[in-house]
Amino acid sequence: MGNKITLSIDDEEKSKYVYIDYEYNGVNQKRLNVVSVSFMWASEISTRWLHKNKTNKEELRQDLIDFHNEGYTFVAFSSEAEARSFLSLSMNNDRRLITQMRWIDLYTEYKCISNHNARICYGKHLVKGTVINIREPKPKWERKEGEKESPPMQYGLASALYKFLGVVIDTDHKEKIRDIIIASPNEFSTPQKKAILEYNESDIIYLPKLHKEINKEYRRVLPRKEHAKIEKEMLLRGEYGARTAIMSMDGYPVDTISARNFSNSVSTILSDIQRDINRLFPAIKPFQFCTKELKYKWRQKETRQWIETLPEAIRAGWMRTKKSTKFPKGQYSLSVDAFRRFYSERHNYSEDSLGNQFVRYLTTKTNLNGFLPPPKGKKCFWDFVGQDGRVRPFWNTFGSQSSRTQPSATSFLYLKSAWMRVLNVPPRGVAIGSIDYGSEEFLIAALQSGDMNMITAYMSGDVYFYFAKLARAVPQDAKREDYEGIRDKFKQVVLSMQYLMTKFGLAIRLTEVTGEYHTEEEAQDFIDMFNEAFPDFYDYREQVLIDYYEDGYLKLPCGWLMLGDNTNFRSATNCPTQGFGASIMRLAVKLAQDRGLQVMQTLHDALYIMFKSKNTQSMKVLGDCMKEAFVHYFPKEMKKYAVKIRLDSAIWSLDYPDKVEVIEVEGMKIKKMQKYIDPRGKKEYQRFKGYFNSNGEGLDIL
């Protein structure tokens, strides 16, 4: 199997593991340009040069298939990256093969074992080449804008090696070699080739020891009854990394012509929003046009004066800037986080609420900045777009504490303003289909707690109005259209109580959303109504917390852990529900891929596929996969309710008529359209669609 170096390692590490690491560039293209590889098994290492060497690539591919056939497990610091590198070795279709290989992802495991594990996530860490002490951060609501906090923990290999092995990696040297690789010269010089191979091999030698230490930490924090499951659960998470590699390879399509036109109009779009907010609030006029610079400037002093006019409860909780001689209490912060504490609208921004209009402006500004040339060391949207017009984000699987995939908004349109999603346009002959679970977290919570009132509320088709009836706020025979205002209040209560909002936050939220002032006592009355309406769920949440702090961990169906050092009880209580949904989504991806569907992406509780535009039957297959995944993890007595999960579907393609219609595919109702315009962003899209000016020309084919 190529050149070999014999190493002396512990017998425990001579199991059937292959530790593997590729070096590559071209991450925004369909196929990576794989430059070199180093892999280690038993007591041997093989390091090979692959750049422009088809023979070496084919030999490597066959060697790795042999390992797989012999029952070896591939261990990497990112199974997504290594699986995608394997897919890039040849033109063969190895998609099914990489999902059958056994993968352990030490990057994911490092994130998992440090998730609220104070012994790992705090204390001494290697951050950007320097050893520093990381302290537990303050809760968000206690922070001030600009307040200096410990830098966040990093999850790279250098960080993991320092934390578990005490090894200090020369990160400057690593960056230098990575820069050479990323520069991707047509031919690497002999010294460059030698340096890359040495660098590649220098990482691989530590992976067996890191693997061993992570296993030891799992055994330290988990009771003996869990030990036999550790590797099985690692393999489950590692497999999802390989499945994500397939999504990364395909990317998601964008209308590049419209996106370029849009990108070139960023400053004009922002000016339009500023002018529109001035129109809505002429007495305040938050933005002033500067004739010298030919652009609007934010009148921040006047904005802070407006904040002074808000109710005392809001002013008391408003985020402040750092204290100074001139401002001993700190000024009112004008960051988006400061406004979002009290103004929660995310898509349809009320035209009579200046606070929500500031959220609109600041959110859009942040999203649009991603289309501009970034500061040095940063990336913009276009850095993730390949020559084929596909966007390939870093998906950051298991990126949140509840294990959700958490890509950066810079590269992922679906985390930007809702109206920007219209840029996600498939090429002609191809359609995009999406299915999302309706009110998924409410039903998960109902089934986890066994609360029949919650289950019945879900089955009614309108959770919020059913709750209003349970609370006797409306008659039992009431019709929704006659009580929309009351329903809106109860909707806010349901959404807030799923995240254990206090009476202080709920009072502010109800006041903002309804336009009617609500006291904290009134908010507490609503909280009491919720707890009385759904008593089993109330007891369940209490028991979750008791079990968490007694056991020292929470565990999701995939084995993902939240360890016992989370002092935020809301976060700990919400994790089993939100994380359960994330486990369901990963299973849905597995089922869909195994049944031949081309999965494009996930988004919280939604799954997207691409298919030939005439083959709408693919949506029925996807719907079956998602129902099967949702039902899978629940106990037998709850499956009869779980199967009633609602699915909301949509498909769009340039081949479809420019008119939204509803079609039926084997009993499934699906919205069919030419382009997807998120209803929440329709108003903003109508305002800014003139900046696109394209009908999908020049897009790549499937």
C-alpha positions as CSV (number, residue, x, y, z in Angstrom):
1,M,0.0,0.0,0.0
2,G,2.7,2.5,-0.9
3,N,5.6,3.8,1.2
4,K,5.3,2.7,4.8
5,I,6.7,3.9,8.2
6,T,6.5,1.6,11.2
7,L,5.4,3.2,14.4
8,S,5.2,1.8,18.0
9,I,1.7,2.3,19.4
10,D,-0.4,0.7,22.1
11,D,-2.1,-2.6,21.5
12,E,-5.4,-1.0,22.1
13,E,-4.7,1.2,19.0
14,K,-4.0,-1.7,16.8
15,S,-7.7,-2.3,16.2
16,K,-9.2,-2.2,12.7
17,Y,-9.0,1.5,12.3
18,V,-7.6,3.5,9.4
19,Y,-6.7,7.1,10.4
20,I,-6.9,9.3,7.3
21,D,-6.2,12.9,6.3
22,Y,-6.3,14.5,2.8
23,E,-4.9,17.8,1.7
24,Y,-7.0,19.5,-1.0
25,N,-8.2,22.8,-2.4
26,G,-11.1,24.0,-4.5
27,V,-13.8,23.5,-1.9
28,N,-16.3,25.6,-3.8
29,Q,-16.1,23.2,-6.9
30,K,-18.0,20.0,-7.4
31,R,-14.8,17.9,-7.1
32,L,-12.0,18.8,-4.8
33,N,-8.5,19.0,-6.2
34,V,-7.0,16.4,-3.9
35,V,-3.3,17.1,-3.4
36,S,-2.0,14.5,-1.0
37,V,-3.1,11.9,1.5
38,S,-1.7,10.3,4.6
39,F,-3.3,7.3,6.3
40,M,-2.3,5.1,9.2
41,W,-3.3,1.6,10.2
42,A,-2.0,-0.8,12.7
43,S,1.6,0.4,13.0
44,E,2.1,1.7,9.5
45,I,1.7,5.0,7.7
46,S,1.4,5.6,4.0
47,T,1.8,9.2,2.6
48,R,1.1,9.8,-1.1
49,W,1.2,12.6,-3.6
50,L,-2.0,12.8,-5.6
51,H,-2.0,16.1,-7.4
52,K,-2.5,15.5,-11.2
53,N,-1.6,11.8,-10.6
54,K,-4.5,9.7,-11.9
55,T,-2.7,6.4,-11.2
56,N,-2.0,7.2,-7.6
57,K,-5.6,8.3,-7.1
58,E,-7.0,5.0,-8.5
59,E,-4.6,2.9,-6.5
60,L,-5.5,4.8,-3.3
61,R,-9.2,4.4,-4.0
62,Q,-8.8,0.7,-4.4
63,D,-6.7,0.4,-1.2
64,L,-9.4,2.2,0.7
65,I,-12.1,0.0,-0.7
66,D,-10.0,-3.0,0.4
67,F,-9.8,-1.6,3.9
68,H,-13.6,-1.2,3.9
69,N,-14.2,-4.8,2.6
70,E,-11.9,-6.1,5.4
71,G,-14.1,-4.4,8.0
72,Y,-11.9,-1.4,8.9
73,T,-13.3,1.9,10.3
74,F,-12.1,5.2,8.9
75,V,-11.2,7.7,11.6
76,A,-10.7,11.3,10.5
77,F,-10.9,14.9,11.9
78,S,-13.9,15.6,9.7
79,S,-15.6,12.6,8.0
80,E,-17.3,15.1,5.7
81,A,-14.0,16.4,4.3
82,E,-12.4,13.0,4.0
83,A,-15.5,11.4,2.4
84,R,-15.7,14.2,-0.1
85,S,-12.0,13.8,-0.9
86,F,-12.7,10.1,-1.5
87,L,-15.5,11.0,-3.9
88,S,-13.2,13.3,-5.7
89,L,-10.5,10.6,-6.4
90,S,-12.2,9.3,-9.6
91,M,-15.2,9.7,-11.9
92,N,-16.8,6.6,-10.4
93,N,-20.0,7.0,-8.5
94,D,-19.0,6.1,-5.0
95,R,-21.9,7.8,-3.2
96,R,-23.5,4.7,-1.9
97,L,-20.1,3.3,-1.0
98,I,-19.1,6.1,1.3
99,T,-22.4,5.8,3.2
100,Q,-21.7,2.1,3.8
101,M,-18.1,2.7,5.0
102,R,-17.7,3.0,8.8
103,W,-16.7,6.5,9.8
104,I,-15.7,8.1,13.1
105,D,-15.4,11.9,13.0
106,L,-13.1,13.2,15.8
107,Y,-14.0,16.8,15.0
108,T,-17.7,16.0,15.8
109,E,-16.7,14.0,18.8
110,Y,-14.6,16.9,20.1
111,K,-17.6,19.1,19.9
112,C,-19.8,16.5,21.5
113,I,-17.6,15.7,24.5
114,S,-17.0,19.4,25.2
115,N,-20.7,20.3,25.0
116,H,-21.2,21.9,28.5
117,N,-18.4,19.8,29.8
118,A,-16.5,22.5,31.9
119,R,-13.4,20.3,32.3
120,I,-12.9,20.5,28.5
121,C,-14.5,23.7,27.3
122,Y,-13.0,26.0,29.9
123,G,-9.4,26.4,31.2
124,K,-6.3,26.4,29.1
125,H,-6.8,26.3,25.3
126,L,-4.7,26.9,22.2
127,V,-6.3,29.7,20.4
128,K,-4.6,31.0,17.2
129,G,-1.3,29.6,18.3
130,T,-1.4,31.1,21.8
131,V,-2.2,29.3,25.0
132,I,-4.9,31.2,26.9
133,N,-7.4,30.7,29.7
134,I,-11.0,30.5,28.6
135,R,-13.7,31.3,31.2
136,E,-17.4,30.6,31.2
137,P,-19.1,33.5,29.3
138,K,-21.8,35.6,30.8
139,P,-25.4,34.9,29.7
140,K,-26.4,37.1,26.7
141,W,-28.8,39.2,28.7
142,E,-26.0,40.2,31.1
143,R,-23.5,41.3,28.4
144,K,-22.7,44.8,27.3
145,E,-21.9,45.7,23.8
146,G,-18.1,45.7,23.4
147,E,-17.5,44.1,26.7
148,K,-14.4,42.0,26.6
149,E,-15.1,38.3,27.1
150,S,-12.9,35.2,26.8
151,P,-12.5,34.2,23.2
152,P,-14.8,31.3,22.2
153,M,-13.4,27.8,22.3
154,Q,-12.0,26.6,18.9
155,Y,-12.7,23.2,17.5
156,G,-9.8,22.7,15.1
157,L,-7.3,19.9,15.3
158,A,-4.7,22.1,17.0
159,S,-7.2,22.9,19.8
160,A,-8.1,19.3,20.3
161,L,-4.5,18.1,20.4
162,Y,-3.5,20.7,23.0
163,K,-6.6,20.0,25.2
164,F,-6.3,16.2,25.2
165,L,-2.6,15.6,24.5
166,G,-0.8,18.8,25.6
167,V,0.7,19.1,22.1
168,V,1.3,22.6,20.8
169,I,1.1,22.7,17.1
170,D,2.9,25.4,15.1
171,T,-0.2,27.0,13.7
172,D,1.7,29.7,11.8
173,H,3.5,26.9,9.9
174,K,0.2,25.1,9.3
175,E,-1.4,28.2,7.8
176,K,1.7,28.8,5.6
177,I,1.4,25.3,4.2
178,R,-2.4,25.6,3.8
179,D,-1.9,28.8,1.9
180,I,0.4,27.1,-0.5
181,I,-2.1,24.3,-1.0
182,I,-5.1,26.7,-1.4
183,A,-3.1,28.8,-3.9
184,S,-3.2,25.7,-6.1
185,P,-0.4,26.4,-8.6
186,N,-0.5,24.5,-11.8
187,E,2.6,22.6,-10.6
188,F,4.0,22.5,-7.1
189,S,7.7,23.0,-6.8
190,T,9.8,20.1,-5.3
191,P,10.3,22.0,-2.0
192,Q,6.6,22.7,-1.8
193,K,5.7,19.1,-2.5
194,K,8.1,17.9,0.2
195,A,6.7,20.4,2.8
196,I,3.1,19.4,2.0
197,L,3.8,15.7,2.4
198,E,5.6,16.3,5.7
199,Y,2.8,18.5,6.9
200,N,0.1,16.0,5.9
201,E,2.0,13.2,7.8
202,S,2.5,15.4,10.8
203,D,-1.2,15.5,11.5
204,I,-2.0,11.8,11.1
205,I,0.4,10.5,13.8
206,Y,-1.7,12.2,16.6
207,L,-5.1,10.9,15.6
208,P,-4.9,7.4,17.3
209,K,-3.9,9.0,20.6
210,L,-6.6,11.7,20.2
211,H,-9.2,9.0,19.5
212,K,-8.1,7.1,22.6
213,E,-8.3,10.1,24.9
214,I,-11.8,11.1,23.6
215,N,-13.0,7.6,24.3
216,K,-11.5,7.8,27.8
217,E,-13.4,11.1,28.4
218,Y,-16.6,9.5,27.3
219,R,-16.1,6.7,29.8
220,R,-15.3,9.3,32.5
221,V,-18.5,11.4,32.1
222,L,-20.9,8.6,31.2
223,P,-22.2,5.8,33.5
224,R,-21.1,2.2,32.8
225,K,-24.5,1.4,31.2
226,E,-23.7,3.8,28.4
227,H,-20.1,2.6,27.6
228,A,-21.1,-0.2,25.2
229,K,-23.0,2.3,23.0
230,I,-20.2,4.8,22.6
231,E,-18.6,3.5,19.4
232,K,-22.0,2.7,17.8
233,E,-23.1,6.3,18.4
234,M,-19.8,7.6,17.1
235,L,-20.3,5.6,13.9
236,L,-23.8,7.0,13.5
237,R,-22.6,10.6,13.8
238,G,-19.6,9.9,11.5
239,E,-21.9,8.4,8.8
240,Y,-23.9,11.6,8.8
241,G,-20.7,13.5,8.0
242,A,-20.2,11.3,5.0
243,R,-23.8,11.9,3.9
244,T,-23.2,15.6,4.2
245,A,-20.2,15.2,1.9
246,I,-22.7,14.2,-0.8
247,M,-24.7,17.4,-0.2
248,S,-21.5,19.4,-0.2
249,M,-20.4,17.9,-3.5
250,D,-23.7,18.8,-5.2
251,G,-24.2,22.2,-3.6
252,Y,-27.4,24.2,-4.1
253,P,-28.0,26.2,-7.3
254,V,-28.4,29.9,-7.5
255,D,-29.3,32.2,-10.4
256,T,-25.8,33.7,-10.7
257,I,-26.8,36.5,-13.1
258,S,-29.5,37.8,-10.7
259,A,-27.2,37.3,-7.7
260,R,-24.5,39.3,-9.4
261,N,-26.9,42.1,-10.3
262,F,-28.2,42.0,-6.7
263,S,-24.7,41.9,-5.3
264,N,-23.7,45.0,-7.3
265,S,-26.7,46.9,-5.9
266,V,-26.1,46.4,-2.2
267,S,-25.5,50.1,-1.4
268,T,-28.6,51.1,-3.3
269,I,-30.8,48.5,-1.6
270,L,-29.6,49.8,1.9
271,S,-30.4,53.4,0.8
272,D,-33.9,52.3,-0.2
273,I,-34.5,50.8,3.2
274,Q,-33.2,53.8,5.0
275,R,-35.4,56.1,2.8
276,D,-38.4,53.9,3.4
277,I,-38.0,54.0,7.2
278,N,-37.7,57.8,7.1
279,R,-41.0,57.8,5.1
280,L,-42.7,55.6,7.8
281,F,-41.4,57.8,10.7
282,P,-41.1,61.4,9.4
283,A,-41.2,62.9,12.9
284,I,-38.0,61.0,13.8
285,K,-36.3,60.5,10.5
286,P,-33.6,58.1,11.8
287,F,-31.4,58.5,8.7
288,Q,-30.0,61.7,7.2
289,F,-28.7,62.1,3.7
290,C,-25.1,63.3,3.5
291,T,-24.7,65.3,0.2
292,K,-20.9,65.2,0.5
293,E,-20.7,61.3,0.7
294,L,-23.9,60.8,-1.3
295,K,-25.4,58.3,1.2
296,Y,-27.6,58.1,4.2
297,K,-26.1,58.2,7.7
298,W,-27.8,56.9,10.8
299,R,-28.7,59.6,13.3
300,Q,-27.7,57.6,16.3
301,K,-28.1,60.4,18.9
302,E,-31.7,60.9,17.9
303,T,-32.3,57.1,17.9
304,R,-31.0,56.9,21.5
305,Q,-33.3,59.7,22.4
306,W,-36.2,57.7,21.0
307,I,-35.2,54.7,23.2
308,E,-35.5,57.1,26.2
309,T,-39.2,57.4,25.3
310,L,-39.9,53.7,25.6
311,P,-41.5,52.1,28.7
312,E,-39.2,51.8,31.7
313,A,-39.3,48.0,31.6
314,I,-37.7,48.1,28.1
315,R,-35.2,50.8,28.9
316,A,-34.1,48.9,32.1
317,G,-33.3,45.8,30.1
318,W,-31.8,47.5,27.0
319,M,-28.2,46.4,26.2
320,R,-25.6,49.0,26.9
321,T,-22.2,49.9,25.5
322,K,-19.1,49.8,27.6
323,K,-18.9,52.5,30.4
324,S,-16.7,55.5,29.8
325,T,-15.9,58.9,31.4
326,K,-18.4,60.6,29.2
327,F,-21.1,57.8,29.6
328,P,-20.6,56.3,33.1
329,K,-23.6,54.0,32.6
330,G,-22.8,53.2,29.0
331,Q,-24.9,54.3,26.1
332,Y,-27.9,52.4,24.7
333,S,-26.5,49.8,22.3
334,L,-27.7,50.1,18.7
335,S,-26.7,46.6,17.7
336,V,-29.2,44.1,16.2
337,D,-29.0,42.0,19.4
338,A,-30.1,45.0,21.5
339,F,-33.2,45.6,19.4
340,R,-34.0,41.9,19.1
341,R,-34.4,41.6,22.9
342,F,-37.6,43.6,22.5
343,Y,-38.5,43.5,18.8
344,S,-38.8,39.9,17.7
345,E,-40.1,40.1,14.1
346,R,-37.9,38.3,11.6
347,H,-39.6,38.6,8.2
348,N,-42.7,40.8,8.1
349,Y,-41.7,44.0,9.8
350,S,-44.6,46.0,11.2
351,E,-44.7,49.4,9.5
352,D,-45.9,51.1,12.7
353,S,-43.0,49.7,14.9
354,L,-39.8,51.7,14.6
355,G,-38.0,49.0,16.7
356,N,-38.9,46.3,14.2
357,Q,-37.9,48.6,11.3
358,F,-34.5,49.0,12.9
359,V,-34.3,45.1,13.1
360,R,-35.2,45.1,9.4
361,Y,-32.5,47.5,8.5
362,L,-29.7,45.9,10.7
363,T,-30.6,42.4,9.7
364,T,-30.6,43.2,6.0
365,K,-27.4,45.2,6.3
366,T,-25.7,42.2,7.9
367,N,-27.0,39.9,5.2
368,L,-26.0,42.2,2.4
369,N,-22.5,42.7,3.8
370,G,-21.9,39.0,2.9
371,F,-22.2,39.9,-0.8
372,L,-19.5,42.6,-0.6
373,P,-15.7,42.1,-0.8
374,P,-14.8,41.0,2.8
375,P,-12.1,42.3,5.1
376,K,-8.8,40.4,5.0
377,G,-9.1,36.9,6.4
378,K,-12.9,36.8,5.9
379,K,-15.0,35.3,3.2
380,C,-18.0,36.6,1.3
381,F,-20.9,34.7,-0.5
382,W,-19.0,34.5,-3.8
383,D,-16.1,32.5,-2.2
384,F,-18.5,29.6,-1.9
385,V,-19.9,29.7,-5.4
386,G,-18.4,27.2,-7.9
387,Q,-17.9,27.5,-11.6
388,D,-21.1,25.5,-12.0
389,G,-23.2,28.1,-10.2
390,R,-23.6,25.9,-7.2
391,V,-23.0,27.2,-3.6
392,R,-21.1,24.9,-1.3
393,P,-21.3,26.1,2.3
394,F,-19.4,24.7,5.2
395,W,-22.4,22.9,6.7
396,N,-21.1,22.8,10.3
397,T,-23.0,19.6,11.2
398,F,-23.7,19.2,14.9
399,G,-22.9,22.9,15.1
400,S,-25.3,23.8,17.8
401,Q,-25.5,22.6,21.4
402,S,-28.7,20.7,20.5
403,S,-26.8,19.1,17.5
404,R,-28.5,21.0,14.7
405,T,-26.6,21.7,11.5
406,Q,-25.5,25.3,11.7
407,P,-24.0,26.8,8.5
408,S,-22.8,30.4,8.3
409,A,-25.3,32.9,6.9
410,T,-22.5,34.2,4.7
411,S,-22.8,31.2,2.4
412,F,-26.3,30.0,3.1
413,L,-29.1,32.0,1.5
414,Y,-31.8,30.4,3.7
415,L,-30.3,32.1,6.8
416,K,-30.5,35.5,5.2
417,S,-33.6,37.7,4.8
418,A,-36.6,35.5,3.6
419,W,-36.9,37.5,0.3
420,M,-33.4,36.5,-0.8
421,R,-34.4,32.9,-1.1
422,V,-35.8,33.7,-4.5
423,L,-32.2,33.4,-5.8
424,N,-32.3,29.7,-5.2
425,V,-33.2,28.8,-8.7
426,P,-32.7,25.3,-10.3
427,P,-31.5,24.9,-13.9
428,R,-34.0,24.1,-16.6
429,G,-35.2,20.6,-16.5
430,V,-34.7,20.4,-12.8
431,A,-37.0,21.2,-9.8
432,I,-36.4,21.8,-6.2
433,G,-38.8,20.3,-3.7
434,S,-39.1,21.1,0.0
435,I,-41.0,19.4,2.7
436,D,-41.1,20.7,6.3
437,Y,-42.7,19.3,9.4
438,G,-45.6,21.5,10.6
439,S,-45.3,22.6,14.2
440,E,-42.7,19.8,14.7
441,E,-41.3,20.9,18.1
442,F,-44.8,21.2,19.6
443,L,-45.7,17.7,18.6
444,I,-42.4,16.3,19.7
445,A,-42.9,17.9,23.1
446,A,-46.4,16.5,23.3
447,L,-45.3,13.0,22.5
448,Q,-42.2,13.1,24.7
449,S,-44.4,14.2,27.7
450,G,-47.4,12.1,26.8
451,D,-49.6,15.2,27.3
452,M,-52.9,14.3,25.6
453,N,-54.1,17.9,25.7
454,M,-51.1,18.9,23.6
455,I,-51.6,15.9,21.3
456,T,-55.3,16.8,20.8
457,A,-54.3,20.5,20.3
458,Y,-52.0,19.4,17.5
459,M,-54.5,17.1,15.9
460,S,-57.0,20.0,15.8
461,G,-55.0,21.7,13.2
462,D,-54.6,25.0,15.1
463,V,-52.6,24.6,18.3
464,Y,-53.0,28.3,19.2
465,F,-56.8,28.5,18.9
466,Y,-57.3,25.2,20.7
467,F,-55.2,26.5,23.6
468,A,-57.4,29.6,23.7
469,K,-60.4,27.3,24.0
470,L,-58.8,25.2,26.7
471,A,-58.1,28.4,28.6
472,R,-61.8,29.5,28.1
473,A,-60.7,32.7,26.4
474,V,-63.1,32.0,23.6
475,P,-66.2,29.8,23.4
476,Q,-65.8,26.1,22.6
477,D,-67.7,26.6,19.3
478,A,-65.8,29.8,18.3
479,K,-64.5,30.3,14.8
480,R,-61.0,31.5,14.2
481,E,-62.0,34.4,11.9
482,D,-64.0,36.0,14.7
483,Y,-61.1,35.9,17.3
484,E,-57.9,36.6,15.3
485,G,-56.6,39.1,17.9
486,I,-57.1,36.6,20.8
487,R,-55.5,33.8,18.8
488,D,-52.4,36.0,18.1
489,K,-51.9,36.4,21.9
490,F,-52.2,32.7,22.6
491,K,-49.9,32.0,19.7
492,Q,-47.2,34.2,21.3
493,V,-47.7,32.4,24.6
494,V,-47.3,28.9,23.0
495,L,-44.2,29.9,21.1
496,S,-42.7,31.6,24.2
497,M,-43.5,28.8,26.6
498,Q,-41.8,26.2,24.4
499,Y,-38.6,28.2,25.3
500,L,-39.6,28.8,28.9
501,M,-39.8,32.6,28.5
502,T,-40.4,34.4,31.9
503,K,-43.2,36.8,32.6
504,F,-40.8,39.7,32.0
505,G,-40.0,38.7,28.5
506,L,-43.6,37.6,27.7
507,A,-45.0,40.9,28.8
508,I,-42.7,42.7,26.4
509,R,-43.4,40.3,23.6
510,L,-47.2,40.5,23.9
511,T,-47.0,44.3,24.1
512,E,-44.9,44.5,21.0
513,V,-46.8,42.0,18.9
514,T,-50.3,43.0,19.8
515,G,-49.7,46.8,20.2
516,E,-51.5,46.6,23.6
517,Y,-49.6,47.1,26.8
518,H,-49.4,44.0,28.9
519,T,-48.2,43.9,32.5
520,E,-45.9,41.2,33.9
521,E,-48.9,40.1,36.1
522,E,-51.0,39.6,32.9
523,A,-48.1,37.7,31.3
524,Q,-47.9,35.4,34.4
525,D,-51.6,34.7,34.0
526,F,-51.0,33.5,30.5
527,I,-48.1,31.3,31.7
528,D,-50.3,29.8,34.3
529,M,-53.0,29.2,31.7
530,F,-50.5,27.3,29.6
531,N,-49.3,25.2,32.5
532,E,-52.8,24.4,33.5
533,A,-53.8,23.5,29.9
534,F,-50.9,21.2,29.4
535,P,-50.1,19.8,32.9
536,D,-48.2,16.7,31.8
537,F,-45.8,18.8,29.7
538,Y,-45.2,21.0,32.7
539,D,-44.3,18.0,34.8
540,Y,-42.2,16.6,32.0
541,R,-40.1,19.8,31.8
542,E,-39.5,19.7,35.5
543,Q,-38.4,16.1,35.4
544,V,-36.1,16.8,32.5
545,L,-34.2,19.3,34.6
546,I,-34.1,17.0,37.7
547,D,-32.8,14.1,35.6
548,Y,-30.3,16.3,33.8
549,Y,-28.7,17.7,37.0
550,E,-28.8,14.3,38.8
551,D,-27.4,12.3,35.9
552,G,-25.0,14.9,34.7
553,Y,-26.0,14.6,31.0
554,L,-28.8,14.6,28.5
555,K,-28.7,12.3,25.5
556,L,-30.4,12.4,22.1
557,P,-31.4,9.4,20.0
558,C,-28.2,9.7,18.0
559,G,-26.1,9.6,21.2
560,W,-25.3,13.4,21.1
561,L,-24.7,14.7,24.6
562,M,-25.3,17.8,26.5
563,L,-23.1,17.3,29.6
564,G,-24.1,18.5,33.0
565,D,-22.4,22.0,33.3
566,N,-25.1,24.0,31.6
567,T,-26.3,26.5,34.1
568,N,-29.0,27.9,31.7
569,F,-32.1,25.8,32.6
570,R,-34.0,27.0,29.6
571,S,-31.3,25.8,27.3
572,A,-31.1,22.4,29.1
573,T,-34.9,22.0,29.1
574,N,-35.2,22.8,25.4
575,C,-32.4,20.5,24.2
576,P,-34.3,17.2,24.3
577,T,-37.0,18.6,22.1
578,Q,-35.0,20.6,19.6
579,G,-32.2,17.9,19.5
580,F,-34.8,15.2,19.0
581,G,-35.9,17.1,15.9
582,A,-32.3,17.3,14.7
583,S,-31.9,13.5,15.1
584,I,-35.2,13.0,13.1
585,M,-33.9,15.2,10.3
586,R,-30.6,13.3,10.1
587,L,-32.5,10.0,9.8
588,A,-34.7,11.5,7.1
589,V,-31.6,12.4,5.1
590,K,-30.3,8.9,5.4
591,L,-33.6,7.4,4.3
592,A,-33.9,9.8,1.4
593,Q,-30.4,9.2,0.1
594,D,-30.7,5.5,0.4
595,R,-33.9,5.6,-1.7
596,G,-32.1,7.4,-4.5
597,L,-33.2,11.0,-3.8
598,Q,-30.7,13.9,-4.3
599,V,-30.8,15.7,-1.0
600,M,-29.8,19.4,-1.5
601,Q,-29.9,20.6,2.1
602,T,-31.6,20.7,5.4
603,L,-33.0,23.7,7.3
604,H,-34.1,23.1,10.8
605,D,-37.3,21.1,10.3
606,A,-37.2,21.1,6.5
607,L,-35.6,18.9,3.9
608,Y,-34.9,20.0,0.2
609,I,-34.2,17.8,-2.8
610,M,-33.5,18.2,-6.5
611,F,-35.2,16.1,-9.2
612,K,-36.1,16.1,-12.8
613,S,-38.9,18.6,-13.1
614,K,-41.4,16.1,-14.6
615,N,-40.7,13.5,-11.9
616,T,-42.9,14.9,-9.1
617,Q,-43.2,11.3,-7.7
618,S,-39.9,12.1,-5.9
619,M,-41.9,14.3,-3.5
620,K,-44.1,11.3,-2.5
621,V,-40.9,9.3,-1.8
622,L,-39.5,12.2,0.3
623,G,-42.8,12.5,2.2
624,D,-42.7,8.8,3.1
625,C,-39.0,9.2,4.2
626,M,-39.8,12.1,6.5
627,K,-42.9,10.4,8.1
628,E,-40.9,7.3,8.7
629,A,-38.1,9.2,10.2
630,F,-40.4,11.2,12.5
631,V,-42.2,8.1,13.8
632,H,-39.0,6.0,14.3
633,Y,-37.7,7.2,17.6
634,F,-41.0,7.3,19.5
635,P,-42.2,4.5,21.8
636,K,-44.9,2.2,20.4
637,E,-47.8,3.8,22.2
638,M,-47.0,7.2,20.7
639,K,-46.4,6.1,17.1
640,K,-50.1,6.2,16.3
641,Y,-50.0,9.9,17.0
642,A,-46.6,10.6,15.5
643,V,-47.7,9.3,12.1
644,K,-50.1,12.3,12.1
645,I,-47.3,14.8,11.7
646,R,-48.2,17.4,9.1
647,L,-46.0,18.0,6.1
648,D,-46.0,21.2,4.2
649,S,-44.7,20.9,0.6
650,A,-43.6,23.1,-2.3
651,I,-41.8,22.6,-5.6
652,W,-40.4,25.1,-8.0
653,S,-38.8,25.0,-11.5
654,L,-38.3,27.3,-14.4
655,D,-40.2,24.7,-16.4
656,Y,-43.4,25.3,-14.4
657,P,-46.0,28.1,-15.3
658,D,-45.6,31.5,-13.7
659,K,-48.6,30.9,-11.5
660,V,-48.8,29.3,-8.1
661,E,-51.0,26.2,-8.1
662,V,-51.7,23.3,-5.8
663,I,-51.2,19.8,-7.2
664,E,-51.8,16.4,-5.7
665,V,-49.4,13.5,-5.8
666,E,-50.8,10.3,-4.4
667,G,-52.8,12.3,-1.8
668,M,-50.1,14.8,-1.0
669,K,-51.0,18.4,-1.7
670,I,-48.0,20.4,-3.0
671,K,-47.6,24.1,-3.9
672,K,-46.2,24.3,-7.4
673,M,-44.5,27.5,-8.8
674,Q,-41.9,28.8,-11.1
675,K,-39.8,30.5,-8.5
676,Y,-39.9,30.2,-4.7
677,I,-40.9,33.5,-3.0
678,D,-41.1,33.0,0.7
679,P,-44.5,34.4,1.8
680,R,-42.9,36.1,4.8
681,G,-40.6,38.1,2.5
682,K,-43.0,38.8,-0.3
683,K,-43.3,42.5,0.5
684,E,-39.6,43.0,0.6
685,Y,-39.1,41.0,-2.6
686,Q,-41.6,43.1,-4.5
687,R,-39.7,46.2,-3.3
688,F,-36.3,44.9,-4.4
689,K,-36.9,42.4,-7.3
690,G,-35.9,45.1,-9.8
691,Y,-32.3,44.6,-8.8
692,F,-32.3,40.9,-10.0
693,N,-33.2,41.2,-13.7
694,S,-32.7,37.6,-14.8
695,N,-34.7,34.6,-15.8
696,G,-32.2,31.9,-15.0
697,E,-29.9,32.1,-18.0
698,G,-26.5,30.5,-17.7
699,L,-27.4,28.2,-14.8
700,D,-25.7,24.8,-14.5
701,I,-27.6,21.5,-15.1
702,L,-28.2,18.8,-12.5
